[in-house]
Structure formats: structure tokens, C-alpha cells
Amino acid sequence: MDIQLKPKETKELLPTDILFQTLYWARVKSRLGCRVMAFDIQPEPRSPAGDFLVLLQRYGPEMKSALVPQGPEFLPPKEDYGPFLESLSHELMHHLGPDTAFIRYDLPWESQYAREIQKGGLYGFPEPRLREMRMNMGTRSWNLRKSSMDMTVASTLVVDLDLAEKDILGRMKSKTRYNIGLAGRRGVEVQTGSMEHLPAFYDLYLQTAARNCFATCAYEHFSAIFNAHIFDSCNSEVLFLLAACDHELLAGGIVAISGHTAHFLYGASSNTRRHLMGSYAVHWEAMRQSRLRGCLRYDMGAVSPGADPDHPFYGLYRFKTGFGGRLEMRSGSWDFPIDEEKYLAFINTDNLVRG
């Protein structure tokens, strides 16, 4: 498969609904220490051209990785996923430098197993070994590895916003509609926050993480999300919504808008007064605000790929499916090792840290 790449400035990245492939996201990650690169891509002669963002992240003085967040946007046929990534990797290697251990693609493409899961043939994604066999079919080196953890999300819940508000509400489960109404009746108000409210939101975020046992991001990550937008808004917008009652902060959410898609990036809620349904109020206001800004999709983020009580994201699945969206199952993150020894050293260290 013949793929042509041409380096370019990140400020020349094309507008896209994929937030993580925008100039805005490049500036967020640059503030967090990544080196950013951008490339024009033409998969083959006379085919549509596009582009993609690459983040170079260093691990010590002798090793770095190349991360492609939710990219490339170009979608090959499912049977060509592996050969396409293999060809792209060999071309990209020429631009990355000799100390790059591996390339990690966080693919926005529909999972090769999505149809089987939706039809009930599978309960969830197969084990990594089987997924690797299918992904590498047709490749020359069988070198694509399923990452142990996805950079963003492999399964997400998307709510369509190209309807009247009453129709969006009508698609929700009755309990979700009731809880949205309940928040309003009990005096919960959702307002737009500013940078001065970020420490209070981060405290709620830490409470939420401890309650639900998930790893946290450093405060610097959140400040970068806002500062990258405040000092240069690019083509993206950030909504910072906070739900409160009687001057007490109950819940909050950070939503980034790119093109016609609103991405719910982070949510948090207090350990107290959860019966006031602050999180329901935040999501509904985020949908309303996103719709007013011309968004057609509200991407709520991670869920389990189905109603599997044993999946760590099953609680998110139960909560988010109440809003009447549809499940999108993506391919997740895939690694292409360049230096096998360095790659294995990274994987072993990463497993120790997360274990």
C-alpha cells in the first residue's frame, strides 16, 4: 500500500470534528511537554488527502514514543486496517528520529467487531491475542500489538443533537428525564465557570476518582485545557459547567467543542447531596449549550461495549445510556514497535506502575 506523507506546521491542520486532531489539542499537549508534529497524508494516488497530528512524548533521555490521538481520520476498509497502519508506520518512521521506541495509534475507526457485538454474536471485545491476529491479517511483519490501555476511549455514547429539545428529552429513559427535572425542582442551577473555579472542580474530581477507583490526571492537565483556549481559541471552544445548590458545588463538567461535535472530557461530583442529581443537570445543560453552538453530536465518553456487569465501565454504561444516545465502538489503541527492546522495557515499566 503506497502512502505519501508530507510534514507541515501544526497551525495548518485542517478543521475536524475530532478534537484530539486539532490545533487546539496540539497546543494543550505542547503545554504538557509533548513535541507536536503534523503531516499531510495521501494513502494512494488519486485518493482523498487528509492530515493528522502526532505527539512525541519522551521517557528518559534515550527513548520516546509517537502518539497519534484519535487518528488518522482517514478510514480504510476494515480488512485493510492492518496493512494501512503498517504502511503508514514505515513511512512515518523516517520523520521521527532514531530514539523512537514505538508508534501508538488511538484509532477513531469503527471496531472490526462492532457489528458482531451489536448483533449479539459477542458480549464484548475478544481477548487481545485474537484481536491482534485479525488486525495483522494481510500485513508483512505482523507487528501491530493491542495496547494494554486505550489512550482515549474504545467505546463511547453519542447523543444526536439535531432535534428539538423536547425530542432529545423524549429519547431519554424516563428515569433520566425525571432526574433532570428533579434537579431543577430542588433548586439546582448550572452556570458557566471560570479559571478561578478550577481548584474547586479539581477537588470534586479527586473525590469522584476515589469513589470510583480510577486513575487521576494532574491539575496541570486541566489548567492546560483552559490556558490553551484562553490565550488562543483556535477553532475549538471549551465549556466549563458547574451545578450548585444553596451556593454548594455539587457537580461539574468540562466539554470541548470541535466542528459539529461536543466532547465531554471530564466530569466530577461531590460525595454529598448526590440525591439532588447535579450530574444529570450538568449533562443536560451541556447538551443544550452545545446544540445552541451548532453541534450535531454530544460525545459523552467512555462506556462498556455492552451491558456487561463485570466491565469496569459498566456503571458509566448504565448512567449514560439513560440519555438516549447510541453506542459507538472504536478500535482503541494499537502499537507498532520500532525498537523491540525499548518497547518491551516501556511495557514492563508501565505494567509495574499501573499494577
N, C-alpha and C positions, 0 to 999 in steps of 0.2 A: 504494500500500500504506500503510495507516494504522498508524503506530506511536506509542505513547504512552510517554514517559519521565518518571520522577519521581526527582529526586535524593534520596539518603539517606546516612546515616552508613556508613562502611565497616564498622563493628562490627556492622551489621545485615545484612551479606552472608550469603546462605543457604549452608548446608553443601553441599559438592560434591566429587566425585572429582577435579575439575580443580584441581590445586594452585595454578596461576597465576591462579585466580579466587577465591582465599580471602582472608580477613582476614590470615592469616599472611603471604601473599605481599605484600599491601599494606604490611605493616609492614617486611618486608625491603626493599622498594623505597623506602619512606619514609626508611629509614636511609641509602639511597644517593642521596638528593637529589631523588627524584621527589615531586611533589604527587599525592595519590591522591583519586579520586572514585568514587562508586558510584551506580548507577541501578537502579531497578525498571524492567522493560520488559514491555509488553504489546503484542505485534505487531498485534493487531486485537481488536475486541470479542468477548468470549466465548471467546477463545483462552487457553491456559495462560500464566500470567505467570511471569517469572523475574527475574534481575538480572545485572549484570555490573560488573566493575571496570575503571576507566580510569586510566592512569598519565600524568601530564603531565610531560614532560621538556623542559627549556629548553636552547636552543642560542644562547647570547649573550643580550644584553638585549632583542632585538626579535623573537625567534622561538621558538616551542615546538611540540612535536608531542603528539598524544594517542594513546597506545598502548593497545590492548585485547589483553592477553596471553591466548592460548588462549580467546578469547571472541568474541561471546557464545555461551553454551552452547545457547541455543535453536536448533534445527535446522529451517530451512525446506526445502521440496522443492528438489532440485538445480537445477531450471530457474528457481527464484526466488532463488538465491543473490545474483545481482547486484542485482535490484530491491530485495531486502530490505536489502542493505548501503547502497544509495543512499538509501533512505527513512530508515534509521537514521542515516546520516551527516547528512542535512539536519536531523533532529530534534536530534541531538547537538550540532551547531554552535552552537545557541542557548545552550549551557551552558559553552562552552569559552573564550570571550574572543576579542577581535579579533586577537591576535597568534599564533593557532594556524595554522601553515602547512599541516598535513595530519593526517589520522587514519590510523593503521595498525592493521589488524585481523590478528591472528595466529590464523587460524581453526582450531578443533578439528574442523570438519566434514570428512566424507569427501570426498576429491578427486573432481571431476567426471570424472576419467579413471581412477579406481581399478579399475572393472570391466574396462575395456578393457586396462589393463596386466596385470591378473590373468589374463585370458583369452588373453594373448599377442598381442593386437592392437597393443600399443605396448610398446616396450622401456623407456620411462621417460616422464617428463612432457614434453609438447610445449614448443617454444620459447615464451618469454613473450608474444610478439605473438599467437600463436594462442590461448593461454590467456586473454588479455585480451579477444579477440573473443567467446569463449564466455561468459566471466563477465559481459560487458556486454550480452548479449542481453536485451532487454526493459527496459533502463534508458532514462531520458530523456536523460541527458547523456554517456553513455559515458565516465565519468570515473574508473573503477576501474583502477588500474595494479598490475601484479605487482611486488612489492618485489624488489630485486636480491638481497636476503638475507633468509632467514626468521628471525624473532625466536627461535623455539624450534626445532622440527623439523617437517618436512613428512612424513617417513616414519619410522615407529618400529616397534620389535619388541616385542610384548607377549606375556608368558608367563602362561598361566592358572594360578592357584594353588589353585583349588577342587578339588584332587585330593590323594590321599595322596602323601607324599614319594616313595615308590617309583614311583608313576605319573608324577610330574613328571620324575623321572630317566629313566623309560622312554621319554618322548617326545623326549629329547635325542638328538643324534647320538652314536654310540659313542665317537668321539674326545673329545668334550666330557666325557662320563661318565668316560672313562679319565683325562683330565687333572684332573678334580675329585678322583678317587681318588688320583691320583699326588701331588697337593699334600699330602693327608693322610698318605700313606705316607712322604713325605720330611720330615715334621715341620713343615709349615706350619700355623700356628694363626691363626684370625681372632678378634679381640677388638674390643670397643667402645672407641672413642677418646673423648677429651675435648678441650676447647679448647686445652689445653697441647700436644696433638699436632698442632694445625693447621699450625704452621710447617713441620714435617717433611713433612706431607702436601702442602703447597703446593710444597715443593721437588721432590717426586715429580711433581706436576702440571706444573711447568715443564719437567722432563726429558721428560715424555710429549709436551708440546706441541712441544718442539724436535725430538723424534724423528719426530713425525707431521705437523709443519708446519701446526699450527692456531693461530689467534689465542687469546690468553690473557685471562682476567679478572684484575682487580687483586685483591690479597689482601683488600682491604676488602669485596669482594663475598662472599667466603667467611665472613668474620667476621660480616657482617650476617645470613647464613643461620642462624648459630648464635645470635647475640645476640637476634634477633627471637624465637627459640623459647625461649631460656633465661629471658628476662625476662617473657614472656607466651606460653605454649604454644598458646593459641587451640585450634583443633580439629585441628591438624597435629602431627606428630611427626617428628623428624629422627634417622636412624640414621647413625652415623659408624663405619664398619668398617675395620679395619686388619689386613692379613695380614703376619705376620712369621715368620722362621725364625732360630733362634740369635740372637735379640734384634736382628736386622737387618730393617728395614722393607722389604717387597717391593712392596706394593700397597695401595690403599685405595679407598674409595668413600663417597660421600655420597648417602643415599637419604632422600627426604621422603615421608611418608605423609599422604594426604588422603582421608578416607572409606574406600572399599574398594580404593584404588589406591595402590601404592608407585611412586614416580617415581625412577629412578636419575638423579641430577642430574650428578654429576661422578665420574670415575674417574681413577686415576693408577697408574703402575707404574714401578719402578726400571729403569734401564738395565742393571743387573747381576742375575745369578741368575734370569733370566726363565724358565729351564728348570724352576723349581720351581712354576710355574703359579699364582702368587699371585692373579692377576686372576680365574681360574676359581673359586678358593676364595672370594673376596670376593663374587662374584655368587651363588654357591650359598648362602652364609650369609645374604646379603641376602634371598633368596627364602624361606629357612626362617624368618628373623626376621619378615618381612612377613606370611607365612602365619599365624604364631602370633598376630599382632596383628589378625587378621581380614581381611586383604587378599585380594581375589579376582583381582587383576591386578598384574603386575610389569612396568612400562613401562621398558624398557631404554634408550630414547632413540634417537638418530639412526642411521639406516642408509640405504643407497641404495635407491631404489624397486624394484630388481631386481638380478639378477646381472650388473651392467654393470662390467667391469674398469676402464673409463675414468672411472667416477664417483668423486669424492673420498672418498665414504663406503663404497666397496666393501669395504675392509678391515674396517670395522665390521660390514658385512653378513655377511661370511664368519664372523667371530667370534661375533656374536650369534645368528645363525640356528642355530648349533650347540646352543643351549639349548632348541630345540624350540618356539619361540613362533610367533606369526602376525604377518604384516606388516600394519600399518595405514597407509594412505596418506591424508594430510590435505591440505587445500587450501593450506596455507602462508600467508604474509603478503601482504596487499593494502593498497595505499594509496589514500586518497581525498583528493586535493589540495583545499585550500580557498583558499590563496593561491598561484597558479601560479608566480609569480616567486620567492617564498621557497622553495617546494617544489623547484624546479629548482636553486636555489642550494644547498640542502641536499644534493640528489642528487649534484651535481657535486663538492662538497666531500667527501662520503662516498666517492665513487668514487676521488678522489685519495688519500685516507687509506688506503683498503684496497688501492689499486693499487700 
